[in-house]
Amino acid sequence: MNTKVVIAGVELKNPVMTASGTFGSGMEYSEFVDLNRLGAVVTKGVANVPWAGNPTPRVAETYGGMLNAIGLQNPGIDVFLDRDVPFLQKYDTKIIVNVCGKTVEDYLEVVEKLGDAPVDMLEINVSCPNVKEGAIAFGQKADCLFDITSKIRAKAKQPVIMKLSPNVTDIAEMARAAQAGGADAVSLINTITGMKIDIHRRTFALKNKTGGLSGPAIKPVAVRMVYQASQAVKIPVIGMGGIASAEDAIEFILAGASAVAVGAMNFVNPYLTEEVVSGIEAYMKQYQVENLTDLIGAVRE
């Protein structure tokens, strides 16, 4: 039984990775999960300088999920390179660094600093607000997405994964824009913008008013978008959004995902990523699937 998948020339022992922002940089979960069992660890977003993040409260539970407006709090690329990368190097798993920024120049600075670092791939968070475009996210306009993708691809030494925002009219158009800009893969979906109001206090549950919705509530939307993106592009698609079990992960793979990422449900069950790996293996054994790649996009009409 072969669970290996190849994304942009990088071979993963299995298709299960972590979703950025839900697993720290691996250290925080290493006492719960054997990181050696995972196909890849995707780190929390890292910027060119430390970000303090948004004021609290910045997390709120919702039906079937959670809202967060953390604001991509992170220690900055220099601390990340000194502390987190050496930790992850101790494990037999691929290292994917999520990169965030407020201007194209911010992204490029991080990408260049990662150029000689022992990391396998870069995942670019284009849901960040573009301060030069009136805070519209980089990933919400096809021309803007093409522009930042092509500039990052020109500077990056590692394969580039563009993480797409679901807060768009046509996800296929955005996937095609990323591919045209030179992306080696796309990952989706990032969180869906939502809001919660405390009716007793008559206040917003989050200080930021809006936040990103994640968890099982968004899974049907995510599966649909992964299917549409995989039909639109030739590059690999990494699926995520509400995965709570191996069955959920397999659904994404059948929809066209070459790999999957477990996100918000890590907070509910810190052992989940390993359980998903074991569950996929059990499914392959049950249905006598020799190669996991035979399942990618194998949903029947």
Helices and strands as residue ranges (DSSP letters): E 5-7, E 10-12, E 16-18, G 27-29, G 35-37, E 40-42, E 59-62, E 65-68, H 77-79, I 80-84, H 85-88, E 94-99, H 104-113, E 121-125, E 129-130, G 131-133, E 136-137, G 138-140, H 142-155, E 160-163, H 171-180, E 185-188, E 192-195, E 197-198, E 203-204, E 210-214, G 216-218, H 219-232, E 237-240, H 246-255, E 259-262, H 265-268, H 272-286, G 292-295
